Amino acid sequence: MDRLKIEKKIVGYALAKPEVAVAAEPKPEFRREATDGVAEVIRMHEKLERPEMLVGSTYKVKTPVSDHAMYVTINDIILNEGTEHEKRRPFEIFINSKNLDHYQWIVALTRIISAVFRKGGDVTFLVDELKAVFDPRGGYWQPGGKFMPSIIAELGYTVEKHLILIGLLKPTELDDGQKELIAKKRAEFEESKKQQDAFSKSEYPDGAQFCSKCNTVALVMLDGCMTCLSCGDSKCG
């Protein structure tokens, strides 16, 4: 045994322990999840690399507050293509317009939304967040009598339309009973012609008022109660 000469002051000590081989921990896998008896499942995650080609849809958004339309393109990534676990998920968004007044916030918004898409998980919350943005200068009316609180809110409706298209969201439709009741009440109202307002042309009867629930000019007086012919909301419950 070799002797070791200590030339410095001893300030502490510890017992030597036998060296134990430590197995290398496996690196975390973010992109795949092993399943029993089937192929590995690829899930959305921020580490998921962008493929060379993506599929997507482009939506034209024309607002009365701008002379130029916006073209919203949402590209999707197909996970587990050709298997029973195949899913289509949004991956990135682009907004193109000739109007350079909105250039800065368009670039910022598209980068943030794309980052949320690539993060994976439940991205449907973006729809409610965007639709809740109100323009301090006031919103605008769409053809058909639907009120849009801001351009950002209309982008939220566009994202919602796309998420419904790819199956991430379910369409919010009235059931058969509600549709039948609304059709009946609408027919009664059109016959009575009780209200005469100055609203512009709409698919709903003349004299309909603004519904704060669905932002549509479809609120009429039926049986002594204000009822919406679009969403079925009633002030009497």
N, C-alpha and C positions, 0 to 999 in steps of 0.2 A: 504493500500500500504506500503510495507516494505521500510525502509530508507536504503540508501547505502552510506556508509562513504568512501570518496575518500581520500586516504592517499598519493597519488602521484600528481605531477604537471600535469595539463591538457595542452596538446600540440596540441589537435585538437578535432573536434567533427563531427558528422554526424547524420542526422535524421533517426530515426528508421522507417523501412518500414514493412508493414504486410507481413508475410511469405506466399509465394505462392508455392503450391505443384508443383514441376517440374517433369514432366513425364520422366521416364527413356528413353533415346534414344536407339533405337534398335541397336544391334551390327551389324556391317557391315557383309554382307554375300558375300563371295568371290566365292563360288562354284556353286550357283544356281541363275537362273534368272526366275522370275515369268512371265508367259505369260497368256493371256486371253483365258480361255476355254481349255487349253491343259496342259500337265504335265510340271513340272518345268524342265528347260534346264540346264544341268550341262556343264560348260565351263572350259577350261584349265586355271589353275592358280597355282602359286607356293605353295598355301596352300592345293591343291588337294592331298589327301593321296594316296600312292601307294597301289593298290589292291594286293591280294595274288598271282594272276597269270596275266601275260601279254602275249600278242601274239607278235611275231616278225619275223624277217628274218635275216639270216646270209649270208654274202657275202665274198667270197674268193678273196683276193687281192694279186697277185703275181707280184713282180716287179723284173726287171733284176739287180737292185742295191743291192738286198738282197738274201741270200740263202734260207731264210725261208719266207713262205707266212704269211700274216696277215688275220685274220678272224674277220670281222666287224659284230657285232650283234646289230641291232636296234630294241628295244622293243617298242610296241605301246600300248596306252591305248584307250579303246573303250568308248566313251562318249555317254550317252543316248541310251544304247543298247536296241534293240527291239522296238524303236520308230522311228517316221519320222525324228527326229533330230539326228539320230545315225551318229557319226563321228569317224574316226580313226586318232589319233594324236600321233606323236613320243613322247616318254616319257623318254627314257634313251638309252645310247649307250655304248657298250663295245668293246674293241679291244684286241685280243689275238694273241700273236706271240711267237715263240721260241727265237727270236732275242732280247736279253736283252739290246742291245745297245740303243734301242729306248724306254726303259721302262719308264723313267722319263717323257718324253714329251707325251707318250701315256697316262699315268695316268692323267696328267694335262689336256690334250686335252679332254679326255672322261668326266672328271668331269665338265669342262666348258660347253661342248656341252650339256650334260645331264641337267645342270642347266638352260641353255637357253630353252631347250625343255620343262622343267617343268614350266618355267615362263609363257608359253602360248603366244598367239598372233601370229604374223607373224614370223615364224622361218626360212622362205625360204632364208633370207639374208645370212644365214650361208654358203649356197652353193657358192655364189659369193665370199665371203670372203676366203673360203678355196681354191677355184680354182685359186685365185689370188696370192697364195704363190709360190715363185720361189726359187729353191735350188741354192745357190751361186756357188756350184760345177758343176752345169749343170743338166738338166733333163735327160730323157731317152725316147726311142721310144718303143711304144707298138706294138705287132703284128698287122699288117694291115696298119702301117704307121702313127699312131697317136702319136703326141708328148705330153709327160706328163712333165710339168715343175718341179714337185716335188712329193714326196710321199703324202704330205699334200693335194696337188691338186687332186691326185687320190682318196683320202678319200672324198674330196668334190664331185667328180663325183659319188662316191658310195652313199653318202647321197642324192644327186640329184636323182639317180636312185630309191632310196627307197621312196622319197617324191612323185615322179611320180607314183609309184606303189600304194600308198595309196590315191592318188588324190589331194595332196596339190599343186603339180605343174603340168602344162600341158606339154606333150612331145613336144619338138621343132622339128617339122617335116616340110618338104617342102610341099607346096601344089601340086596338080596334074599338074598344068601348069609348075611349076619349075622343077618337076621331069621329065616331058616329054622333056623340053628344055635341061636339063642336059644329059638325055639319048641320045638325038639326037646329041648334041655336042660331047659327048664321042665317039659315033660311028664314027663321022667324023674324030676325032683325031686318033682313033685306025687305021683307014684306011690310013690316011696320013703318020703316023709314022715319024713325023717331028723331034721329040726329042729323043735322046738316052742318058740317064743318068745312073749313077752307083748305083741307089737306090736298096735296097733289095726288095724281093718279096712283092708285095702289091696287094690289090684288085683293085687298080687304074692303069692306063696305065704306061708303062715304060717311064721314062723321066719326070714324074710329079714332080712338085716342092712343097715346103712347103707353106701352106696357114696360114698366121698369125691370121686369124679370127677364124678358127675352129681347128687349130693345127694338120692338116692332110696333108700328101703329096699327094695332089690332084689338084695342080694348073698347068694348061696347057695353051698353047697359042692357042686361038680360034679366028679366024677372026681378027687377029692382036691385040688381047686383052687377057691379062692373066685372066683366068676364073677358079674358083674352082669347081671341079666335085662333091664335098661333100656337101658344103653349098650353092653353087650358087653364091658366092661373085665374083664380077667382078671389075677389076681395072678401067674399063671405065664407071662404074656406072650402 
